[in-house]
Amino acid sequence: MLKEYRSILPYLKKYRYRYLAGFFCLMVVDGSQIVIPQLVRRAIDLISTGDFATSEVAAICGLLLLAAASISLGRFSWRFFIHGSSRRIEVEMRDRLFSRLMELGGGFFQANKTGDLMAKATNDLGAIRQAVGMGFVSFFDGAFMSVAILAVMFASAPATALLTFIPLPIITVLIIIFGGMVGRRFKRVQEIYSRLSEIGQETMAGIRVVKAFVKEEHFAESFSKANDDYRDASLSLVKIFGFFFPFISFLAGLTTIILLLAGGAAVLENRMSAGTIVAMLAYLEMLVWPMMGAGFTVNALQRGAASLKRVNDVLEAVPEIASAPGSSTISPSGDIEFRSLSFTYAGADAPVLRDLSLRVPRGSTLGILGRVGSGKSTLLWLLPRLIEAPAGTVFIGGRDLRDYELGALRRAFGFVPQDSFLFSDSVENNVRFGSPAISEERFRLVASVSAIDRDVDGFPAGWGTVVGEKGLTLSGGQKQRVAIARALAADPEILVLDDALSAVDAETEERILSALLEERRDRTNLIVSHRVSTLRHAGTVIVLDKGGIAQRGTHEELLAQEDGFYAEIARLQELEADIRAIERSTAGEGK
C-alpha cells in the first residue's frame, strides 16, 4: 500500500510547511484535551477535601476556558493548513491528470474507456484527497493521543492502567484485518463506478442511435444492473464499517468496566483519589477516538492507495508520440513527400500502406480515391503525427516530420474528418475554435467559403446558437460545413479534407470547392473523397489499392484509363445520377 504514496511525496514536500503548521496546531489541540481531565481531577480532589477557597476553583475554571479556547483555535487552524493542502494537492493532480490525457495517443484511449477516466478524475482523486487530508490527521492524532493518554494513565495508576490496556491488542489485530477487507472492497466499488459512468456516457453520447433502434429499454436495463452492482458493492463496504465501529465501541466499553472495577476498588482502599478515577474515565473516552480513528486511518489510506494506483496508471503512461529534443519550433512549409512508406498498425497482421512513394508540391491540390480499407485515412493521419510513421519516410519541406516540434507541426494543418466533432458551444465559437482572434472580415470569409453562412439565419439565435453535444442539433452537412470553416479560419499551410463533403448535396459541394480552392490557391490541399465530382477539382489524383498507389494522374487522364478503378467509379456515379434524374422527372410528371 505505502509504495503507491511515493508519487505523492513531491506534493507533500511542496506543502511541508503547511502540514507541519497543521500538525503543530493538532498537537496544541491534543495537548489541551489531555490537560482538561487533569484540571477536572484537581477540582474534584480539591472540592472533596471540603477545605478550599473559591479563588482556587475559579483559577481552575479559568484554565479550563483557556484550554477550550486553545482547542477551538487549534481545530480551525489545523483544518485550514491540512485540509487546505489536501485540496491543493487534489487540484494539482487533476490538472496533471488532464494534461497527461492531452499528451497520450489514440492507442491509450482505445484501451481505456471514457467513463473509467472520468471516475479517476472525480471519485479517485476525491479518495486521494481524503487520504492526504483526514487520513493523515487521524493517523497523527490517533498515534499522538494514544501514546500521550497511556503515558498519563500509567503515570497516575500503573496497575489499573495495565488492566485497562488488555483489550487494546485485540483492537490492533482487528484494525489490520479491517484494512485488507476495506482495500479490496473499495477497489471493487471504484471499478463498478467506472462501468456505471461508461454506460451513462455512451448512452448520452449515442442517444440518437439508441432512439433510432428503440434500445432505450436495453440501455436502461444495463444501467440499472450496473447501478445495482454498485449498490451491492457499496453495501458490502458499509457492512464492514457497520460491524467494525460498533465492535470497537464495545471493546472500549469493556475497558470502562475494567476501570470501574479495578479503579473503584482502589478508591475504596484509598490507593486512588476520586479525581484520578474521573480523569482516567475521561481519558478512556478520549481513547475511543484513536481506536476509531485507527479504523478511519486504515480505511482512508487503503482507499487512497487503491485510487492512487488507478490514477498513477494514467500519469505513468508514456505518450506514444512526443516531440524529439531539439526539434524545430518553426511551422513546416514546402513540398510533402512520402518515401517508400510502409505502415502496419500494432497487432495487425498485414501492413495498411506498402512501399508508397509520392511528392505533393507546395500550393497544389491532391485528390485521393480508394476502396474502404485501402489506407486513405491512415495516410492523412500520418502527416500531423496523429499516428507515427517510421523514421525517414514522411517529409515536409525536405525535413522529416520528427524534426518538427509536435505543436508546430500540427499548427500547419487544418484537419476536417468525415465525422466532424463540434463542441457544445455557439456556432461562432466552434468556427473560432482554432483561431479565436481572427478578424470579423476573415470570419465572414470562411463562413461564406464553407457555405455555412446561408444556414445561420435559420438558427434560433443566429451565430450565437448553441449546438448540442458533438453538434447534435445540426444536420450532418451543417456539421461538416462548420468544421470546414473552423479549419479555414486558421489559414493553415496544409488543408486536409477526409471525405469532409460526404453529407452535402452536389450543388453545395460544387460551390464550396470552387470558393475553397480559389481562396487557397497558394496553399496545399489534400482531399479524400468517394465522389469523382469532388476529385475533378484536384490537380493530381491518386487511387489507393491495398496500401499502394494503383493509379496516378489528372482527372481527365484517369477517366481515359477505362479499365481503371477511377473510371469505373465515375461511370457508376454518372449512372446513379442519371437514375436519380429520371426518378425526379417521373415524380414531377406524376404530380
SEKOL-558340 format. One record per residue (C-alpha): residue in three letters; x, y, z. Coordinates in steps of 0.001 Angstrom, whole numbers, plus 500000, padded with zeros to 6 digits. Layout:
SEKOL-558340
ALAXYZ
...
//
This chain:
SEKOL-558340
MET500000500000500000
LEU502676502525501029
LYS504592502221497744
GLU501713503916495929
TYR502203507004498097
ARG505672507606496674
SER504036509555493857
ILE502557511939496462
LEU505935512798498028
PRO506660515792495718
TYR503348517366496734
LEU503952516693500426
LYS507396518266500095
LYS505891521314498397
TYR503365521842501184
ARG505526520531504043
TYR505415523809505982
ARG501629523872505812
TYR501483520276507029
LEU503983520997509812
ALA501927524014510907
GLY498790521873510804
PHE500358519085512871
PHE501644521639515387
CYS498107523022515751
LEU496852519455516110
MET499342518877518932
VAL498061522036520642
VAL494520520641520412
ASP495561517217521707
GLY497660518703524495
SER494771520912525593
GLN492404517931525569
ILE494794515905527709
VAL495166518772530206
ILE491401519107530779
PRO490941515794532724
GLN493895516761534922
LEU492230520090535717
VAL488961518274536452
ARG490887515839538720
ARG492402518745540658
ALA488993520376541044
ILE487301517188542281
ASP490116516348544681
LEU490083519923545937
ILE486329520030546447
SER486264516558548034
THR488526517793550834
GLY485854520293551873
ASP488581522811552623
PHE489114525045549587
ALA488903528669548518
THR486600529888545745
SER489552531560544080
GLU491264528158543681
VAL488249526701541866
ALA487919529895539804
ALA491569529582538739
ILE490950526022537568
CYS487844527177535659
GLY489926529894534012
LEU492466527297532888
LEU489609525154531538
LEU488367528118529484
LEU491885528715528180
ALA492187525057527195
ALA488794525191525440
ALA489837528333523547
SER493100526648522506
ILE491149523641521238
SER488787525842519187
LEU491552527928517629
GLY493755524876517050
ARG490973522927515341
PHE490285525788512944
SER493996526161512219
TRP494805522522511522
ARG491796522278509219
PHE492968525392507395
PHE496501524101506919
ILE495992520367506378
HIS492641520270504576
GLY493729523304502565
SER496866521439501468
SER494920518292500563
ARG492565520383498398
ARG495526521999496652
ILE497073518589496019
GLU493777517343494558
VAL493562520325492200
GLU497178519962491061
MET496811516225490483
ARG493611516773488490
ASP495398519346486321
ARG498318516968485870
LEU495991514085485035
PHE494135516142482427
SER497401517389480924
ARG498691513843480635
LEU495471512754478956
MET496038515507476389
GLU499506514093475663
LEU498510510458475229
GLY497769508991471824
GLY494853507150470298
GLY496081503746471441
PHE495652504725475082
PHE492057505867474558
GLN491240502680472690
ALA492380500689475714
ASN490739502931478359
LYS487069503855478379
THR485878507411478895
GLY483730506523481914
ASP486705504968483690
LEU488857508019483020
MET486093510291484334
ALA485847508182487505
LYS489601508560488026
ALA489340512334487642
THR486495512586490173
ASN485981509733492662
ASP489576508541492769
LEU491055511996493253
GLY488482512614495989
ALA489696509468497773
ILE493306510631497436
ARG492350513988498950
GLN490768512182501905
ALA493925510107502384
VAL496359513058502402
GLY493933515142504437
MET491800513457507073
GLY493725510184506703
PHE496976511839507773
VAL495164513748510520
SER493589510639512018
PHE496916508769511840
PHE498915511520513567
ASP496148512405516006
GLY495486508771516906
ALA499155507954517450
PHE499864511101519488
MET496732510830521622
SER497187507095522280
VAL500792507459523423
ALA500097510573525498
ILE496973509192527190
LEU498555505836528008
ALA501625507614529388
VAL499465509777531657
MET497342506799532773
PHE500362504621533594
ALA501959507529535449
SER498787508057537514
ALA497876504425538334
PRO500118501797536692
ALA498302498696537922
THR494839499918536966
ALA496092501207533589
LEU497683497815532824
LEU494376496012533392
THR492560498598531290
PHE495082498074528458
ILE494146494372527963
PRO491546494847525130
LEU493824497166523070
PRO495953494438521345
ILE492710492804520157
ILE491710496121518585
THR495101496347516813
VAL494659492908515223
LEU491141493806514113
ILE492385497012512509
ILE494935495086510405
ILE492252492639509217
PHE489844495502508621
GLY492340497355506404
GLY492729494485503946
MET488976493960503678
VAL488363497668503068
GLY491026497903500338
ARG489590495025498306
ARG486012496198498619
PHE486819499815497804
LYS488688498811494648
ARG485618496835493605
VAL483377499861494258
GLN485564502113492090
GLU485669499607489223
ILE481876499298489182
TYR481506503074489400
SER483701503339486304
ARG481437500923484450
LEU478374502861485585
SER479919506105484294
GLU480818504467480998
ILE477270503226480363
GLY475854506655481160
GLN478390508454478967
GLU477933506112475982
THR474151506272476207
MET474050510068476286
ALA476643510427473522
GLY474819507959471274
ILE471250508914472218
ARG470200509299468564
VAL471306505766467729
VAL469706504425470904
LYS466372506004469996
ALA466611505075466306
PHE466976501390467187
VAL464437501617470023
LYS467042500405472523
GLU466063502668475422
GLU464874499722477481
HIS468056497737476808
PHE470300500581477983
ALA468018501312480928
GLU468364497671481988
SER472160497761481528
PHE472395500935483614
SER470062499512486253
LYS472149496334486549
ALA475378498320486903
ASN473643500570489415
ASP472526497531491426
ASP476067496152491328
TYR477358499498492590
ARG474798499450495392
ASP475726495881496381
ALA479455496643496341
SER478905499824498374
LEU476735497958500878
SER479413495287501183
LEU481830498050502165
VAL479307499648504516
LYS478700496315506273
ILE482352496208507257
PHE482026499642508830
GLY478691498674510360
PHE480411495830512205
PHE483806497355512898
PHE482970500643514584
PRO480281499283516945
PHE482611496420517874
ILE485383498914518655
SER482904500807520830
PHE482047497524522598
LEU485701496849523346
ALA486076500441524542
GLY483149499794526854
LEU484969496765528250
THR487904498982529187
THR485476501264531050
ILE484065498309533003
ILE487583497149533869
LEU488475500646535061
LEU485357500919537207
LEU486013497549538805
ALA489746497991539352
GLY489692501735539956
GLY486636501626542213
ALA488354499087544462
ALA491473501287544541
VAL489395504314545563
LEU487704502314548340
GLU491125501192549560
ASN492411504793549396
ARG495008503840546789
MET493481506244544264
SER491646509536544622
ALA488153510125543284
GLY489540512805540956
THR492038510353539479
ILE489393507771538535
VAL487235510507536969
ALA490266511685534981
MET491003508123533872
LEU487390507673532778
ALA487746510841530685
TYR490975509529529189
LEU489312506225528278
GLU486575508138526481
MET489293510031524631
LEU490940506710523698
VAL487801505705521812
TRP488635508259519085
PRO492201506994518488
MET490823503458518297
MET488040504553515945
GLY490493506827514177
ALA492773503894513513
GLY489972502280511575
PHE489339505532509709
THR493059505856509008
VAL493286502369507550
ASN490141502969505529
ALA491338506320504147
LEU494854505103503383
GLN493591501914501726
ARG491124503877499612
GLY493821506404498760
ALA496273503669497776
ALA493712501960495544
SER492843505271493896
LEU496494506290493549
LYS497178503025491739
ARG494410503806489250
VAL495484507428488769
ASN499179506528488537
ASP498369504123485717
VAL497452507220483685
LEU500171509536484980
GLU502871506941484320
ALA501605506106480831
VAL504200507071478236
PRO502905509158475299
GLU503219507169472102
ILE504106510295470137
ALA506185513174471506
SER508487515958470330
ALA512125514990469978
PRO514714517002471957
GLY515902519978469924
SER513096519721467379
SER512265522789465305
THR509573525138466591
ILE509122526661463118
SER505878525586461466
PRO506681523427458415
SER506206524654454877
GLY507077523200451490
ASP506568520022449490
ILE505100516934451146
GLU506995513759450350
PHE506429510091451179
ARG509499507892450625
SER508989504138450471
LEU506409504400453253
SER505109501173454771
PHE502932501198457861
THR501375498457459982
TYR499105499031462976
ALA500134497404466246
GLY498666493922466451
ALA497748493812462754
ASP498977491008460514
ALA499285492950457272
PRO500529496485456505
VAL497970499179455698
LEU500418501069453458
ARG503036499314451317
ASP506180500942449877
LEU504302504136448997
SER506269506996447392
LEU504692510314446484
ARG505553514024446244
VAL502922516740446671
PRO504307520161445593
ARG503521523116447832
GLY500436525007446644
SER498957522042444774
THR495778520071445396
LEU495940516285445659
GLY492841514125445375
ILE492760510628446885
LEU490333507825445976
GLY490263504227447129
ARG488189501378448413
VAL487350501080452101
GLY490462499937453963
SER492874500981451223
GLY494814503263453606
LYS493448506728452717
SER492780507982456240
THR495945506359457572
LEU497993508275455006
LEU496454511557456179
TRP496764510793459915
LEU500488510190459498
LEU501101513775458375
PRO500273515588461672
ARG501643512556463568
LEU498276511512464931
ILE499817508126464300
GLU503567507651463996
ALA505227506887460673
PRO508580505091460541
ALA511542507463460641
GLY512773508674457260
THR509537508040455374
VAL507459511263455584
PHE508875514737454946
ILE507619518320454724
GLY509894520965453248
GLY512655518366452986
ARG512668517629456734
ASP511481514512458487
LEU508255515045460457
ARG510092514035463634
ASP512384517063463248
TYR509468519397463963
GLU508120520153467420
LEU504745518465467684
GLY502745521649468286
ALA504485523493465450
LEU503835520579463079
ARG500150520292463897
ARG499563524035463656
ALA500455523746459979
PHE497376521590459367
GLY493686522254459090
PHE492088518841459515
VAL488452518107458642
PRO487449514468459230
GLN484283512915457821
ASP482816512546461318
SER483033516204462310
PHE483182516844466047
LEU481667520083467346
PHE481794521339470913
SER478689522149472920
ASP479094525857472299
SER477816528503469914
VAL478228528099466163
GLU480515531146466101
ASN482777529818468865
ASN483044526481467065
VAL484238528308463953
ARG486681530411466005
PHE487882527375468000
GLY491355527156466446
SER491775530903465894
PRO489789532921468456
ALA491433536211467452
ILE490606536157463720
SER489166539368462334
GLU485493539786461580
GLU486387540029457893
ARG488195536692457982
PHE485335535139459916
ARG482794536229457305
LEU485057534987454518
VAL485439531434455872
ALA481717531314456663
SER480985532218453050
VAL483528529783451604
SER482151526901453684
ALA478564527955452795
ILE477501527785456448
ASP476520531460456353
ARG473395530685454329
ASP472034528491457159
VAL472705530905460026
ASP469515532912459604
GLY467554529722460189
PHE469240529046463529
PRO467288530173466640
ALA469988532614467809
GLY471990533027464617
TRP475733532689465161
GLY475094532547468910
THR473042529354468621
VAL474481526728470968
VAL474756523359469269
GLY474167520188471278
GLU476918517854472405
LYS479003516849469367
GLY476793519121467247
LEU473713517012467932
THR471257519759466898
LEU472827520284463441
SER472450518159460345
GLY475387516151459030
GLY476004518654456243
GLN475851521625458599
LYS478344519996460961
GLN480735519355458078
ARG480479522943456880
VAL481101524359460374
ALA484146522069460613
ILE485424523289457229
ALA485003526917458342
ARG486858526085461572
ALA489795524627459628
LEU489891527549457167
ALA489806530155459944
ALA493417529391460862
ASP494538529700457205
PRO496629526518457577
GLU499592525713455373
ILE498055522319454598
LEU494296521666454475
VAL493142518061454807
LEU489573517122453866
ASP488958513481454748
ASP485671512845452915
ALA484514516077454530
LEU481797516829451942
SER480041513471452028
ALA476934514868453743
VAL476356517896451493
ASP474462517933448199
ALA476212518197444823
GLU475318521866444282
THR476621522932447686
GLU479716520783447223
GLU480490522493443924
ARG480065525929445482
ILE482274525097448474
LEU485089523537446453
SER485202526338443898
ALA485377529013446600
LEU487768526995448776
LEU490328526282446068
GLU490184529882444865
GLU490808531144448399
ARG493619528606448910
ARG495270528692445512
ASP498732529226447067
ARG498286526591449808
THR498499522798449784
ASN495231520850449860
LEU494667517113450328
ILE491166515893449513
VAL489918512363450159
SER486561511604448610
HIS484459508801447178
ARG482926511265444702
VAL484613511812441363
SER482780515151441164
THR484835516261444146
LEU488173514914442933
ARG487950516527439483
HIS488931519822441159
ALA492297518357442180
GLY495393518956440067
THR496548515380440666
VAL494549512353441782
ILE495902509094443164
VAL493960505857443575
LEU494994503706446526
ASP494545499956446472
LYS495840497549449125
GLY498075500243450586
GLY499796501218447356
ILE499227503691444525
ALA497335501872441767
GLN496708504941439563
ARG498038508478439329
GLY497175511411437076
THR494767514250436381
HIS491005513754436378
GLU490970513570432576
GLU493928511180432406
LEU492334508760434842
LEU488993508860433030
ALA490856507906429872
GLN492070504710431581
GLU488767502940431024
ASP489789499732432765
GLY490909501571435876
PHE489092501896439204
TYR488713505682438847
ALA486895505429435502
GLU484741502588436864
ILE483648504690439843
ALA482977507663437547
ARG480704505568435323
LEU478805504150438291
GLN478283507585439815
GLU477192509028436459
LEU474703506181436075
GLU473449506773439608
ALA472959510473438828
ASP471023509625435658
ILE468736507270437609
ARG468021509956440196
ALA467249512449437420
ILE464797510002435810
GLU463145509374439197
ARG462742513124439788
SER461327513580436307
THR458864510707436789
ALA457809512076440162
GLY457225515502438577
GLU455042514074435843
GLY453031512149438458
LYS452144515394440145
//
